[in-house]
Amino acid sequence: MISDSVVTETRTLEQRGLPTDSYFVVVFTDGSERTEHSTNWSALSEDQYVQFGDRKKVVQTCKFPVREITIHHGELSTTISAEDGEEVYQSFTSSATQQSDGSTSQQILGRKVGKVKDGRVTEEKFLDLSTDEITGIKF
């Protein structure tokens, strides 16, 4: 099973500084799965430069073949299914603000999930916490 080859994380989401109501669930092509509760995305992914519309960006695509990925944040969730030759990625979107005392505060704005084919993003969805909506784009 693909999931057996993924490094297991023993710390809780809270211990890793992540919200307890925000996590991913990945289902691999062999039917096995991993969740953020037991796996860091960094154990599943690698950086990849991709074309996003008319610009380039870096995403962390899963290095294992994926059937589908679901992301949850609060009451919002969305799923992206992958076909042969497509890769998936997910990430948090956050904002950092420097305080007057020199410290930095970070706020999670939402969570993204997308898929890539031949080095180009073909779809991306965003769980927007400020509007409590799911938005997206297809190329």
Backbone as CSV, one residue per row, in Angstrom:
resi,resn,N_x,N_y,N_z,CA_x,CA_y,CA_z,C_x,C_y,C_z
1,MET,0.835,-1.182,0.000,0.000,0.000,0.000,0.890,1.261,0.000
2,ILE,0.474,2.231,-0.777,1.238,3.469,-0.859,1.326,4.129,0.513
3,SER,0.231,4.132,1.251,0.212,4.813,2.554,1.254,4.255,3.518
4,ASP,1.630,2.981,3.358,2.631,2.368,4.235,4.033,2.954,4.027
5,SER,4.279,3.560,2.873,5.606,4.107,2.584,5.748,5.574,2.991
6,VAL,4.692,6.145,3.576,4.710,7.549,3.988,5.094,7.651,5.462
7,VAL,5.983,8.577,5.767,6.430,8.792,7.146,5.241,9.214,8.009
8,THR,5.105,8.580,9.175,4.012,8.877,10.099,4.421,9.986,11.063
9,GLU,3.497,10.876,11.326,3.689,11.969,12.294,2.961,11.603,13.576
10,THR,3.655,11.654,14.708,3.048,11.258,15.980,2.472,12.445,16.754
11,ARG,2.908,13.664,16.437,2.367,14.834,17.132,0.972,15.167,16.603
12,THR,0.129,15.704,17.481,-1.214,16.112,17.075,-1.146,17.355,16.197
13,LEU,-2.255,17.679,15.545,-2.319,18.909,14.762,-1.993,20.108,15.644
14,GLU,-2.579,20.151,16.820,-2.352,21.265,17.746,-0.874,21.382,18.143
15,GLN,-0.238,20.251,18.398,1.182,20.270,18.757,2.048,20.768,17.602
16,ARG,1.573,20.614,16.376,2.310,21.093,15.207,1.941,22.517,14.840
17,GLY,1.088,23.166,15.654,0.696,24.549,15.407,-0.369,24.701,14.340
18,LEU,-1.128,23.631,14.083,-2.175,23.661,13.066,-3.549,23.692,13.720
19,PRO,-4.516,24.321,13.076,-5.873,24.319,13.612,-6.428,22.882,13.634
20,THR,-7.157,22.546,14.664,-7.684,21.177,14.768,-8.835,20.908,13.800
21,ASP,-9.438,21.964,13.265,-10.544,21.782,12.322,-10.107,21.981,10.871
22,SER,-8.807,21.888,10.608,-8.280,22.085,9.267,-7.303,20.960,8.937
23,TYR,-7.637,20.181,7.908,-6.801,19.028,7.572,-7.104,18.533,6.162
24,PHE,-6.190,17.721,5.632,-6.386,17.090,4.321,-6.601,15.590,4.510
25,VAL,-7.237,15.006,3.503,-7.371,13.553,3.391,-6.985,13.200,1.958
26,VAL,-5.955,12.378,1.804,-5.492,11.964,0.479,-5.833,10.490,0.277
27,VAL,-6.464,10.187,-0.848,-6.719,8.803,-1.231,-5.818,8.500,-2.419
28,PHE,-4.928,7.533,-2.235,-3.983,7.167,-3.284,-4.655,6.261,-4.310
29,THR,-3.991,6.060,-5.435,-4.573,5.264,-6.520,-4.788,3.801,-6.142
30,ASP,-4.117,3.320,-5.099,-4.334,1.938,-4.663,-5.441,1.828,-3.616
31,GLY,-6.125,2.951,-3.319,-7.223,2.958,-2.365,-6.805,3.250,-0.928
32,SER,-5.505,3.200,-0.637,-5.055,3.529,0.722,-5.128,5.043,0.906
33,GLU,-5.120,5.495,2.155,-5.233,6.932,2.391,-4.386,7.377,3.572
34,ARG,-4.154,8.673,3.607,-3.455,9.321,4.706,-4.169,10.633,4.991
35,THR,-4.203,11.021,6.266,-4.783,12.297,6.661,-3.711,13.147,7.331
36,GLU,-4.006,14.410,7.465,-3.062,15.311,8.115,-2.905,14.983,9.595
37,HIS,-3.852,14.246,10.151,-3.750,13.847,11.555,-2.539,12.944,11.797
38,SER,-2.120,12.202,10.762,-0.997,11.268,10.937,0.165,11.518,9.981
39,THR,0.074,12.562,9.167,1.095,12.807,8.147,1.255,14.299,7.883
40,ASN,2.480,14.764,7.810,2.751,16.132,7.361,2.748,16.153,5.837
41,TRP,2.239,17.235,5.260,2.249,17.351,3.798,3.674,17.272,3.264
42,SER,4.631,17.759,4.031,6.029,17.728,3.591,6.536,16.296,3.403
43,ALA,5.944,15.328,4.082,6.332,13.923,3.901,5.769,13.338,2.614
44,LEU,4.786,14.016,2.038,4.122,13.532,0.820,4.526,14.285,-0.436
45,SER,5.154,15.451,-0.263,5.253,16.359,-1.404,6.668,16.810,-1.715
46,GLU,6.766,17.463,-2.878,8.003,18.089,-3.302,7.655,19.358,-4.060
47,ASP,8.554,20.349,-4.003,8.332,21.617,-4.699,8.340,21.401,-6.207
48,GLN,7.460,22.141,-6.864,7.403,22.094,-8.321,7.027,23.485,-8.837
49,TYR,7.811,23.994,-9.777,7.454,25.234,-10.456,6.407,24.899,-11.502
50,VAL,5.296,25.647,-11.482,4.199,25.377,-12.408,3.729,26.676,-13.044
51,GLN,3.050,26.519,-14.155,2.417,27.644,-14.824,1.023,27.793,-14.234
52,PHE,0.698,29.000,-13.750,-0.617,29.298,-13.179,-1.196,30.443,-13.989
53,GLY,-1.987,30.101,-15.000,-2.454,31.120,-15.929,-1.288,31.689,-16.684
54,ASP,-1.078,33.013,-16.565,0.021,33.649,-17.289,1.247,33.911,-16.416
55,ARG,1.289,33.318,-15.224,2.456,33.490,-14.356,2.921,32.142,-13.816
56,LYS,4.078,32.146,-13.181,4.614,30.924,-12.588,4.506,31.019,-11.071
57,LYS,4.375,29.872,-10.436,4.404,29.819,-8.981,4.935,28.456,-8.559
58,VAL,5.261,28.339,-7.280,5.751,27.086,-6.733,4.633,26.461,-5.901
59,VAL,4.373,25.194,-6.147,3.416,24.438,-5.337,4.108,23.173,-4.850
60,GLN,3.586,22.590,-3.808,4.138,21.351,-3.266,3.228,20.200,-3.693
61,THR,3.593,19.558,-4.805,2.769,18.475,-5.351,3.077,17.160,-4.657
62,CYS,2.048,16.344,-4.542,2.212,15.030,-3.928,3.100,14.186,-4.828
63,LYS,4.075,13.510,-4.228,5.003,12.698,-5.017,4.517,11.268,-5.197
64,PHE,3.307,10.969,-4.711,2.696,9.649,-4.879,1.451,9.799,-5.759
65,PRO,1.060,8.764,-6.494,-0.138,8.881,-7.341,-1.414,8.955,-6.495
66,VAL,-2.231,9.968,-6.783,-3.411,10.274,-5.978,-4.677,10.112,-6.804
67,ARG,-5.699,9.514,-6.185,-7.024,9.420,-6.798,-7.828,10.683,-6.487
68,GLU,-7.773,11.114,-5.200,-8.475,12.333,-4.830,-7.901,12.905,-3.541
69,ILE,-8.103,14.205,-3.374,-7.698,14.887,-2.153,-8.858,15.767,-1.709
70,THR,-9.135,15.716,-0.411,-10.167,16.549,0.196,-9.494,17.418,1.245
71,ILE,-9.855,18.702,1.253,-9.372,19.582,2.307,-10.577,20.065,3.111
72,HIS,-10.356,20.205,4.406,-11.382,20.674,5.333,-10.826,21.870,6.084
73,HIS,-11.680,22.839,6.330,-11.326,23.931,7.241,-12.635,24.442,7.823
74,GLY,-12.794,24.275,9.133,-14.040,24.668,9.775,-15.197,23.918,9.154
75,GLU,-16.196,24.649,8.741,-17.388,24.049,8.118,-17.225,23.825,6.616
76,LEU,-16.129,24.299,6.033,-15.921,24.192,4.591,-15.098,22.960,4.242
77,SER,-15.423,22.345,3.117,-14.585,21.266,2.580,-14.819,21.168,1.082
78,THR,-13.800,20.678,0.385,-13.903,20.473,-1.055,-12.966,19.343,-1.462
79,THR,-13.305,18.690,-2.562,-12.532,17.554,-3.063,-12.143,17.792,-4.509
80,ILE,-10.922,17.385,-4.846,-10.464,17.384,-6.233,-10.040,15.968,-6.573
81,SER,-10.554,15.466,-7.682,-10.176,14.137,-8.180,-9.108,14.286,-9.244
82,ALA,-8.169,13.355,-9.250,-7.072,13.404,-10.224,-7.181,12.238,-11.198
83,GLU,-6.909,12.524,-12.447,-6.864,11.512,-13.495,-5.406,11.090,-13.708
84,ASP,-5.190,10.074,-14.521,-3.824,9.656,-14.840,-3.039,10.845,-15.386
85,GLY,-1.825,11.013,-14.907,-0.957,12.086,-15.376,-1.148,13.401,-14.654
86,GLU,-2.094,13.471,-13.726,-2.310,14.694,-12.964,-1.726,14.548,-11.562
87,GLU,-1.229,15.666,-11.036,-0.679,15.713,-9.681,-1.513,16.682,-8.869
88,VAL,-1.535,16.498,-7.548,-2.313,17.377,-6.687,-1.401,18.117,-5.715
89,TYR,-1.878,19.262,-5.246,-1.182,20.034,-4.220,-2.211,20.627,-3.279
90,GLN,-1.745,21.027,-2.104,-2.585,21.741,-1.149,-1.694,22.625,-0.310
91,SER,-2.278,23.658,0.262,-1.506,24.561,1.117,-2.442,25.471,1.905
92,PHE,-1.887,26.064,2.950,-2.566,27.137,3.669,-2.248,28.442,2.972
93,THR,-3.147,29.403,3.079,-2.876,30.773,2.693,-2.950,31.586,3.971
94,SER,-1.914,32.360,4.231,-1.887,33.109,5.489,-1.340,34.509,5.265
95,SER,-1.502,35.316,6.296,-1.015,36.682,6.285,-0.177,36.887,7.540
96,ALA,0.973,37.508,7.392,1.834,37.808,8.542,1.866,39.316,8.740
97,THR,1.760,39.724,10.000,1.774,41.138,10.351,2.810,41.368,11.444
98,GLN,3.654,42.350,11.224,4.640,42.677,12.254,3.997,43.631,13.260
99,GLN,4.099,43.261,14.545,3.522,44.042,15.628,4.489,45.156,16.048
100,SER,3.972,46.128,16.780,4.800,47.251,17.219,5.918,46.811,18.159
101,ASP,5.745,45.675,18.842,6.795,45.187,19.744,7.852,44.353,19.012
102,GLY,7.731,44.261,17.683,8.711,43.518,16.892,8.331,42.079,16.625
103,SER,7.318,41.578,17.317,6.877,40.199,17.082,6.028,40.140,15.815
104,THR,5.835,38.960,15.323,5.025,38.747,14.123,3.821,37.904,14.478
105,SER,2.661,38.309,14.008,1.464,37.486,14.188,1.048,36.956,12.827
106,GLN,0.588,35.734,12.828,0.194,35.093,11.583,-1.261,34.691,11.673
107,GLN,-2.001,34.914,10.581,-3.410,34.576,10.534,-3.660,33.719,9.302
108,ILE,-4.329,32.601,9.482,-4.684,31.751,8.347,-5.891,32.363,7.656
109,LEU,-5.768,32.591,6.355,-6.839,33.166,5.555,-7.693,32.107,4.887
110,GLY,-7.106,30.931,4.675,-7.836,29.871,4.003,-6.916,28.735,3.623
111,ARG,-7.436,27.876,2.786,-6.683,26.703,2.369,-6.942,26.477,0.883
112,LYS,-5.892,26.075,0.150,-5.997,25.837,-1.293,-5.758,24.369,-1.599
113,VAL,-6.364,23.924,-2.685,-6.107,22.599,-3.228,-6.180,22.727,-4.746
114,GLY,-5.312,22.006,-5.441,-5.322,22.118,-6.890,-4.717,20.912,-7.556
115,LYS,-4.787,20.939,-8.886,-4.149,19.863,-9.646,-3.369,20.432,-10.807
116,VAL,-2.344,19.671,-11.179,-1.375,20.075,-12.189,-1.273,18.977,-13.230
117,LYS,-1.208,19.375,-14.487,-0.944,18.417,-15.563,0.072,19.044,-16.497
118,ASP,1.123,18.292,-16.790,2.177,18.747,-17.697,2.739,20.112,-17.289
119,GLY,2.929,20.308,-15.965,3.534,21.531,-15.473,2.627,22.740,-15.433
120,ARG,1.329,22.542,-15.667,0.368,23.643,-15.664,-0.751,23.347,-14.674
121,VAL,-1.110,24.340,-13.863,-2.268,24.194,-12.984,-3.509,24.163,-13.869
122,THR,-4.340,23.145,-13.681,-5.575,23.032,-14.464,-6.800,23.398,-13.638
123,GLU,-6.665,23.318,-12.303,-7.775,23.664,-11.419,-7.226,23.987,-10.033
124,GLU,-7.840,24.987,-9.399,-7.488,25.307,-8.021,-8.751,25.774,-7.306
125,LYS,-8.929,25.298,-6.067,-10.054,25.716,-5.232,-9.497,26.328,-3.950
126,PHE,-10.250,27.281,-3.410,-9.817,28.010,-2.225,-10.948,28.046,-1.207
127,LEU,-10.661,27.581,0.001,-11.590,27.707,1.116,-11.294,29.047,1.767
128,ASP,-12.138,30.021,1.547,-11.922,31.392,2.003,-12.598,31.593,3.358
129,LEU,-11.793,31.754,4.403,-12.336,31.876,5.751,-12.976,33.230,6.011
130,SER,-12.546,34.258,5.282,-13.104,35.596,5.520,-14.534,35.703,4.996
131,THR,-14.850,34.991,3.919,-16.203,35.042,3.344,-16.986,33.765,3.587
132,ASP,-16.326,32.748,4.131,-16.940,31.443,4.372,-17.473,30.844,3.062
133,GLU,-16.672,30.999,1.993,-17.048,30.516,0.677,-15.934,29.675,0.076
134,ILE,-16.316,28.848,-0.878,-15.358,28.089,-1.672,-15.341,28.708,-3.052
135,THR,-14.170,29.182,-3.454,-14.033,29.758,-4.799,-13.034,28.898,-5.568
136,GLY,-12.994,29.113,-6.869,-12.071,28.319,-7.653,-11.862,28.855,-9.050
137,ILE,-10.909,28.222,-9.721,-10.589,28.590,-11.094,-10.176,27.328,-11.841
138,LYS,-10.565,27.281,-13.111,-10.131,26.194,-14.009,-9.473,26.842,-15.209
139,PHE,-8.376,26.224,-15.640,-7.661,26.707,-16.829,-7.835,25.712,-17.950
